[in-house]
Amino acid sequence: MKKKIRLFLAIFILTISIALLIWAYSPNPRETRVQSIAPAEMQLP
Amino acid sequence: MLICASIACGVGSSPEHSAPLPSDPGIEPAPTSQPTQIAAVPAIPETRRLTLEFPSKMRAGVEADIVRLTLEVDELGNITPTAEIEGNTVVGETIEIPDLYETHNVTAEARLDLAGMQVQPADAIYEPLKRGQSATFYWSISPQETGTYRGTVWLHLNFADKSTGEQSRIAVSAQIVEIEAVDFFGLSVNLVRTSGVIGSIIGGVVGFPFIEDIIKFLFKRRKKS
């Protein structure tokens, strides 16, 4: 019985800790926008 | 065939015979390959592509991220629009644009306005723009508190006349960015990282005596299957 509780506790702590580490070290989602600029938009005012 | 015959006979010199009538059966229209030339205001004779890359969501408190703005030459960008219809190449109007690079020094100016967030560099960044070359701008941003930050990425072009030194400036792009800074249910990122490392060590120590049992259990299941 004691062995089972200890095993459950170990798995529980490890799961929570790994979830925290994944959240804390995962790369940020990035957004990319591409816009085409024609020569007419880059002329003298 | 009819066109060749008419040219050989010298009939094609009159304007009414130079182009085939659309109602004539079996005569293909001659390809229009001579573009019209129109004078225009001096401009940069390249189509360029502006790419903005930024984190839409990031962790508040400790970390910084990068915002990147690239103004590169669009290799697919055609100044002369060209279309091909059933083998006939139709070239659109060629606008003869005086080359700005020859008469002016062109400088790209970029600025990131992001209220409430630490931005490095905070001022405008300048980079000379040369023919065929890209210009890339980087900013380091770090939100100290959670929330949604809105701002604008500006791109201007500065022109300095090589002969007179006259300066002029145009706005090319103003893009609105929105960045969300988050934490872990009110816990700071540092605390979450520390908890994760400590928890992994404790979990490993608590579970260590059972590693043998777990391995045996897994091997037994494999043998059965």
Interface residues (C-beta under 8 A of the other chain):
Chain A: K3 R6 L7 L9 A10 I11 F12 I13 L14 I16 S17 I18 A19 L20 L21 W23 A24 Y25 N28 P29 R30 E31 T32 R33 V34 Q35 S36 I37 A38 P39 A40 E41 M42 Q43 L44 P45
Chain B: A40 V41 P42 A43 I44 P45 E46 T47 R48 R49 L50 T51 L52 E53 F54 P55 S56 K57 M58 R59 D65 L71 D74 G77 I79 I97 L100 H104 L157 F159 S168 R169 I170 V172 S173 Q175 F184 V189 V192 R193 S195 G196 V197 I198 G199 S200 I202 G203 G204 V206 G207 P209 F210 D213
